[in-house]
Amino acid sequence: MWVGIAAPSREQKDGRIASRSCAILSLMLLRRFKPGDIAACLDVFDSNVPVFFTLPERAEFESYLRNLPGPQWVVEYNRRVVGCAGWAVSAQRAHVANLCWGMVDRAWHRQGLGRELLRVRLRDIAQDTRIDAIEMNTSQHTFRFYEREGFAVVSIENDAFAPGLHRYDMNLDCTPSWRASCAGLMVSSTLPEVSDQG
Ligand SMILES: CC(C)(COP(=O)(O)OP(=O)(O)OC[C@H]1O[C@@H](n2cnc3c(N)ncnc32)[C@H](O)[C@@H]1OP(=O)(O)O)[C@@H](O)C(=O)NCCC(=O)NCCS
């Protein structure tokens, strides 16, 4: 599917786009992950080290990409992957979905891509009636982003990822009203869905 979004600030400054409020939208492609995306996803990871991720987590992320436990999405700009995210049914509890490794290239933060990657997963999960709860963990840097989409913090473990990088466990109950709201949760509904390379 195509996602309309403002180009990043580097392109906004080159004179072609006068201001963000009237920026011409660039087309972003939100599509299913392919095995050939692994290197690009690792680049996205690297751009978020050390503030959001630690270097030791890289091997874990690469192993995850090579053995995906569930659906995985990427977002592209000019054929370059600039974000990725996945989800999976919990191996231990079939009624729980886990959000996995949601990330946007550091140069693309706060451009709306993380929300697209989150919403496409929530929409998927809402359609799976076996699932009645979503669980995920993140850090002190990003938990508020998930709160905005309905997640609640259930526990905090200081220094869990690395000194100064705290773990926030969060969840969201898949209530009937939440499911109903997801039915209308079109990803960037301003532009039509024209392709979905699944
Ligand atoms: C978390 C992450 C995916 C968010 O992606 P993003 O593209 O920057 O977020 P968006 O631009 O879509 O943000 C959507 C809204 O949330 C807000 N938001 C984004 N990040 C936020 C943050 N860290 N704290 C508070 N609000 C935030 C935005 O301002 C925006 O608000 P608006 O609707 O008023 O405009 C991104 O910060 C990231 O990749 N972080 C590194 C990886 C990471 O820590 N992932 C966590 C799970 S593994």
PDBQT file of the ligand as one rigid body, heavy atoms in Angstrom, charges set to zero:
ROOT
HETATM    1  C1  LIG A 201       9.280   4.351  18.307  1.00  0.00    +0.000 C 
HETATM    2  C2  LIG A 201       9.422   4.780  16.858  1.00  0.00    +0.000 C 
HETATM    3  C3  LIG A 201       9.187   3.564  15.954  1.00  0.00    +0.000 C 
HETATM    4  C4  LIG A 201       8.390   5.862  16.564  1.00  0.00    +0.000 C 
HETATM    5  O1  LIG A 201       8.452   6.134  15.173  1.00  0.00    +0.000 OA
HETATM    6  P1  LIG A 201       8.273   7.587  14.545  1.00  0.00    +0.000 P 
HETATM    7  O2  LIG A 201       8.174   7.405  13.092  1.00  0.00    +0.000 OA
HETATM    8  O3  LIG A 201       9.323   8.501  15.067  1.00  0.00    +0.000 OA
HETATM    9  O4  LIG A 201       6.883   8.045  15.170  1.00  0.00    +0.000 OA
HETATM   10  P2  LIG A 201       5.723   8.880  14.432  1.00  0.00    +0.000 P 
HETATM   11  O5  LIG A 201       6.350  10.022  13.725  1.00  0.00    +0.000 OA
HETATM   12  O6  LIG A 201       4.876   7.958  13.635  1.00  0.00    +0.000 OA
HETATM   13  O7  LIG A 201       4.917   9.399  15.692  1.00  0.00    +0.000 OA
HETATM   14  C5  LIG A 201       3.497   9.360  15.819  1.00  0.00    +0.000 C 
HETATM   15  C6  LIG A 201       3.124  10.309  16.941  1.00  0.00    +0.000 C 
HETATM   16  O8  LIG A 201       3.803   9.912  18.131  1.00  0.00    +0.000 OA
HETATM   17  C7  LIG A 201       4.687  10.945  18.574  1.00  0.00    +0.000 C 
HETATM   18  N1  LIG A 201       5.920  10.338  19.020  1.00  0.00    +0.000 N 
HETATM   19  C8  LIG A 201       6.829   9.679  18.272  1.00  0.00    +0.000 A 
HETATM   20  N2  LIG A 201       7.828   9.263  19.046  1.00  0.00    +0.000 NA
HETATM   21  C9  LIG A 201       7.538   9.670  20.294  1.00  0.00    +0.000 A 
HETATM   22  C10 LIG A 201       8.208   9.534  21.534  1.00  0.00    +0.000 A 
HETATM   23  N3  LIG A 201       9.382   8.906  21.629  1.00  0.00    +0.000 N 
HETATM   24  N4  LIG A 201       7.625  10.055  22.634  1.00  0.00    +0.000 NA
HETATM   25  C11 LIG A 201       6.450  10.706  22.553  1.00  0.00    +0.000 A 
HETATM   26  N5  LIG A 201       5.756  10.860  21.381  1.00  0.00    +0.000 NA
HETATM   27  C12 LIG A 201       6.306  10.351  20.275  1.00  0.00    +0.000 A 
HETATM   28  C13 LIG A 201       4.910  11.832  17.365  1.00  0.00    +0.000 C 
HETATM   29  O9  LIG A 201       5.238  13.144  17.727  1.00  0.00    +0.000 OA
HETATM   30  C14 LIG A 201       3.580  11.736  16.651  1.00  0.00    +0.000 C 
HETATM   31  O10 LIG A 201       2.677  12.621  17.261  1.00  0.00    +0.000 OA
HETATM   32  P3  LIG A 201       1.544  13.426  16.420  1.00  0.00    +0.000 P 
HETATM   33  O11 LIG A 201       0.487  12.404  16.061  1.00  0.00    +0.000 OA
HETATM   34  O12 LIG A 201       1.039  14.451  17.372  1.00  0.00    +0.000 OA
HETATM   35  O13 LIG A 201       2.220  13.982  15.234  1.00  0.00    +0.000 OA
HETATM   36  C15 LIG A 201      10.828   5.410  16.613  1.00  0.00    +0.000 C 
HETATM   37  O14 LIG A 201      11.072   6.361  17.630  1.00  0.00    +0.000 OA
HETATM   38  C16 LIG A 201      11.952   4.420  16.591  1.00  0.00    +0.000 C 
HETATM   39  O15 LIG A 201      12.233   3.789  15.587  1.00  0.00    +0.000 OA
HETATM   40  N6  LIG A 201      12.655   4.284  17.724  1.00  0.00    +0.000 N 
HETATM   41  C17 LIG A 201      13.807   3.400  17.774  1.00  0.00    +0.000 C 
HETATM   42  C18 LIG A 201      13.398   1.962  17.893  1.00  0.00    +0.000 C 
HETATM   43  C19 LIG A 201      12.641   1.680  19.176  1.00  0.00    +0.000 C 
HETATM   44  O16 LIG A 201      12.992   2.133  20.244  1.00  0.00    +0.000 OA
HETATM   45  N7  LIG A 201      11.576   0.892  19.063  1.00  0.00    +0.000 N 
HETATM   46  C20 LIG A 201      10.777   0.544  20.203  1.00  0.00    +0.000 C 
HETATM   47  C21 LIG A 201      10.183  -0.820  20.162  1.00  0.00    +0.000 C 
HETATM   48  S1  LIG A 201      11.325  -2.137  19.778  1.00  0.00    +0.000 SA
ENDROOT
TORSDOF 0
